[in-house]
Amino acid sequence: MNRAFNRKKDKSWMHTPEALAKHFIAYNVKFLGHTEVDQPKGTEVVRDAVRKLKFQKHIKKSAGQKIPKVELQISIYGVKILDLKSKEVQYNCQLHRISFCADDKTDKRIFTFICKDSESNKHLCYVFDSEKCAEEITLTIGQAFDLAYKKFLESGGKDVETRKQIGGLQKRIQDLEAENSELKKHLQVLEEQLMIAQVPPGNSMSSKTPTDIFDMVPFSPLTPLVPLPASNGSAPPPPARPTEIRKDLFGAEPFDPFTCGAADFPPDIQSKLDEMQVTACL
């Protein structure tokens, strides 16, 4: 990392190594925003970025918008930018991705650093209004770099690689959690659509005739059991006699009380019946 200030060699660091290695140093500042830059370092590079974001700051103020306040957490692992009220992490700038850090010598409030974005690989310049403690924040980040470099030498470079792997795994976990949340929402929508499809409309009736346990159509009292009268009011005609009369096993025609008449008996049987009726009358 390049620093745009000169520190005396005999000047001691502002914080203890344990504070930056095991914990973090916090600063409450105003976040002017970040903008893409062409180079990873350079005083002129950050100066142009500060000029651009200051101009946007005046436009926001004229529109009635307030500059958001954030909390900077500086440690040997990087610089975190958190929402001041909710403490939600907005940006996590890993230390090995920060290539330049500077404070404005003409304005003691302005502090800035350049960090390479992990996703787009673009160099972004972050600018802050730090209430006249810009140099202190720059020194704190410089101390974090020195401690991280010493730890790197002591571990033979393994510690940095481990942090990179952990960072990649954490990013993967966040992506999977977001994907899982989207899948749950999609599944809930499908379940609701399925429930709606299974509910029949309230005014619809099944066209299938109901049957009993023997798969028979049940008896309906509305079904007529006797022949209905003709349309002209006369009695219905008797059932037509079949043209082909079946005979029993003795060769005789079966007796039909509905169709038989006086003319249906043979003459000898008819005469005997008449004699029996006369005798009965005497």
C-alpha atoms as one frame of an Amber mdcrd trajectory, in Angstrom:
protein
   0.000   0.000   0.000   1.170   3.503  -0.784   0.450   6.273   1.673   0.308
   9.909   0.627   1.926  11.190   3.811   5.311  10.981   5.502   5.551   9.540
   8.986   8.631  10.096  11.131  10.498   6.916  11.855  10.534   7.572  15.585
   6.785   8.231  15.710   5.006   5.430  17.523   1.770   3.851  16.375  -1.486
   5.153  17.805  -2.945   1.790  18.869  -1.709  -1.404  20.444  -1.086  -4.384
  18.149  -3.657  -6.438  20.080  -6.384  -3.870  19.356  -5.958  -4.294  15.597
  -5.057  -8.002  15.562  -7.719  -9.344  17.899 -10.344  -6.607  17.656 -10.777
  -3.444  15.576 -10.617   0.334  15.828 -13.894   2.115  15.085 -14.484   5.611
  13.689 -17.780   7.357  13.029 -17.592   9.275   9.745 -19.760  10.574   6.916
 -19.656   8.505   3.745 -19.507  10.618   0.600 -19.564   7.507  -1.578 -17.230
   5.695  -3.962 -16.352   6.071  -7.604 -14.371   4.070 -10.139 -10.813   5.214
 -10.913  -8.422   4.252 -13.703  -5.321   3.657 -11.576  -4.833   1.692  -8.322
  -2.781   4.522  -6.746  -1.742   8.130  -7.113  -2.401  11.447  -5.438  -3.932
  12.951  -8.556  -6.178   9.916  -8.949  -7.718  10.300  -5.490  -7.816  14.083
  -5.844 -10.023  13.838  -8.921 -12.247  11.294  -7.152 -12.581  13.567  -4.093
 -13.439  16.540  -6.300 -16.099  14.501  -8.096 -17.733  13.175  -4.919 -17.632
  16.594  -3.219 -19.557  18.022  -6.167 -22.145  15.233  -5.817 -22.308  16.024
  -2.092 -23.293  19.652  -2.781 -25.951  18.504  -5.261 -27.437  16.125  -2.668
 -27.441  18.870  -0.028 -29.237  21.275  -2.344 -31.827  18.546  -2.981 -32.356
  18.143   0.764 -30.570  14.797   1.064 -28.351  14.130   4.066 -24.915  12.558
   3.849 -25.176   9.102   5.482 -23.163   8.406   8.612 -21.276   5.116   8.832
 -18.897   3.314  11.152 -15.426   2.315   9.969 -13.985  -0.812  11.604 -10.255
  -1.082  10.922  -8.292  -4.270  11.687  -5.461  -6.328  10.209  -8.079  -8.071
   8.031  -9.455  -4.987   6.340 -11.799  -2.023   6.570 -15.506  -2.599   7.097
 -18.114   0.065   6.376 -21.240  -0.399   8.522 -24.533   1.433   8.801 -24.310
   3.519  11.960 -27.743   2.562  13.297 -28.365  -0.996  12.143 -24.663  -2.052
  12.216 -25.227  -3.823   8.909 -22.064  -4.273   6.844 -22.367  -2.275   3.617
 -18.824  -2.869   2.294 -16.038  -5.179   3.384 -12.713  -4.044   1.898 -10.083
  -6.697   2.544  -6.687  -5.292   3.446  -4.760  -7.022   0.649  -7.075  -5.370
  -1.898  -6.440  -1.815  -0.636  -3.733  -0.305  -2.849  -3.679   3.348  -1.764
  -4.682   5.384   1.292  -4.483   9.151   1.764  -5.801  12.133   3.678  -6.340
  15.526   2.121  -3.686  17.965   3.322  -5.815  20.955   2.354  -8.925  19.616
   4.072  -8.303  17.800   7.366 -11.760  16.256   7.198 -11.339  14.246   3.989
  -9.962  10.703   4.042  -9.879   8.254   1.126  -8.546   4.882  -0.001  -8.566
   2.828  -3.224  -9.700  -0.799  -3.124 -10.025  -3.381  -5.889 -13.522  -4.836
  -6.029 -13.581  -8.634  -5.618 -16.383  -9.184  -8.147 -15.813  -6.648 -10.918
 -12.013  -6.283 -10.424 -12.493  -2.519 -10.807 -10.585  -0.038  -8.673 -12.961
   1.972  -6.487 -12.054   5.070  -4.527 -13.918   5.469  -1.201 -14.179   9.006
   0.229 -15.157   9.989   3.791 -15.703  13.160   5.832 -14.028  12.331   9.142
 -14.506  15.431  11.349 -10.862  16.578  11.211  -9.368  13.175  12.078  -8.475
  12.079   8.554  -4.772  11.750   9.334  -5.478   9.596  12.380  -7.564   7.177
  10.314  -4.824   7.012   7.672  -2.233   6.200  10.349  -4.486   3.504  11.797
  -4.806   1.807   8.392  -1.029   2.095   7.964  -0.501   0.385  11.309  -2.901
  -2.398  10.312  -0.845  -2.930   7.134   2.419  -3.192   9.069   0.953  -5.706
  11.524  -0.597  -7.759   8.719   2.731  -7.815   6.858   4.589  -9.010   9.952
   2.042 -11.746  10.470   2.417 -12.695   6.831   6.184 -13.104   7.234   5.778
 -15.130  10.424   3.286 -17.525   8.831   5.245 -17.891   5.591   2.361 -16.545
   3.539  -0.078 -19.254   4.622  -2.201 -16.931   6.695  -3.104 -14.703   3.752
  -4.045 -17.685   1.601  -6.189 -19.051   4.400  -8.015 -15.731   4.700  -8.587
 -15.688   0.953 -10.082 -19.179   1.080 -12.262 -18.263   4.045 -13.423 -15.113
   2.255 -14.293 -17.136  -0.845 -16.221 -19.666   1.220 -18.131 -16.935   3.026
 -19.064 -15.362  -0.303 -20.204 -18.759  -1.580 -22.332 -19.295   1.530 -24.013
 -15.914   1.054 -24.785 -16.736  -2.586 -26.233 -20.135  -1.631 -28.363 -18.614
   1.117 -29.745 -16.044  -1.326 -30.439 -18.785  -3.879 -32.117 -20.934  -1.228
 -34.342 -18.021  -0.222 -35.433 -17.498  -3.837 -36.193 -21.213  -4.252 -38.329
 -21.201  -1.107 -40.346 -18.260  -2.426 -40.817 -19.988  -5.790 -41.917 -23.213
  -4.057 -44.450 -21.325  -1.960 -45.933 -19.739  -5.086 -46.251 -23.154  -6.754
 -47.965 -24.644  -3.676 -50.494 -21.793  -3.625 -51.221 -22.268  -7.331 -51.704
 -26.028  -6.791 -54.151 -25.453  -3.927 -56.182 -23.042  -6.059 -56.288 -25.538
  -8.932 -57.568 -28.362  -6.668 -60.532 -26.379  -5.237 -63.659 -26.863  -7.528
 -65.785 -23.800  -8.312 -68.679 -23.225  -5.878 -71.446 -23.247  -8.524 -70.274
 -26.251 -10.519 -72.076 -29.649 -10.308 -70.767 -32.993 -11.375 -72.374 -34.333
 -14.571 -71.844 -37.934 -13.495 -74.931 -39.716 -12.081 -74.299 -40.873  -8.495
 -74.329 -44.628  -7.849 -74.620 -46.791  -4.730 -72.069 -49.235  -3.299 -73.068
 -51.815  -5.971 -72.412 -49.274  -8.714 -76.202 -49.131  -9.400 -78.212 -46.041
 -10.150 -80.412 -45.429  -7.079 -84.226 -45.501  -7.371 -85.789 -42.121  -7.912
 -89.435 -41.473  -6.904 -89.712 -39.217  -9.924 -89.253 -42.156 -12.281 -92.739
 -43.452 -13.383 -93.470 -47.123 -12.747 -96.693 -47.242 -14.855 -97.275 -46.179
 -18.437 -98.192 -42.547 -18.765-101.525 -41.592 -20.451-101.464 -40.476 -24.013
-101.351 -36.799 -24.848-105.060 -36.793 -25.903-106.246 -38.084 -22.489-107.230
 -41.600 -23.635-106.008 -44.735 -21.927-102.677 -46.042 -23.087-102.897 -48.906
 -25.581-102.211 -52.452 -24.298 -98.788 -53.765 -24.868 -98.359 -55.172 -28.321
 -98.435 -58.944 -28.557 -95.308 -60.327 -29.979 -95.639 -61.721 -33.476 -93.758
 -64.827 -32.539 -95.391 -66.562 -29.552 -93.115 -68.796 -27.618 -94.479 -72.188
 -26.498 -93.694 -74.166 -23.382 -92.030 -77.567 -23.339 -95.463 -79.300 -23.989
 -96.023 -77.351 -27.157 -98.777 -75.143 -25.637 -98.926 -71.411 -25.752 -98.449
 -69.750 -22.351-101.498 -68.191 -20.734-101.563 -64.410 -20.895-104.388 -62.883
 -18.784-103.857 -59.454 -20.365-104.263 -60.516 -23.968-106.648 -63.491 -23.853
-110.379 -63.030 -24.712-113.476 -65.069 -25.523-112.439 -65.521 -29.120-109.118
 -66.944 -28.070-110.588 -70.293 -26.792-111.308 -73.172 -29.189-115.069 -73.820
 -29.975-115.358 -77.018 -27.935-113.891 -75.418 -24.833-116.042 -72.347 -25.314
-119.259 -74.427 -25.543-118.406 -76.305 -22.363-117.851 -73.066 -20.555-121.246
 -71.822 -21.701-122.968 -75.038 -20.461-121.257 -74.666 -17.067-122.507 -71.109
 -16.764-126.154 -72.164 -17.610-126.091 -75.027 -15.099-124.804 -72.686 -12.447
-127.665 -70.298 -13.098-130.315 -73.097 -12.674
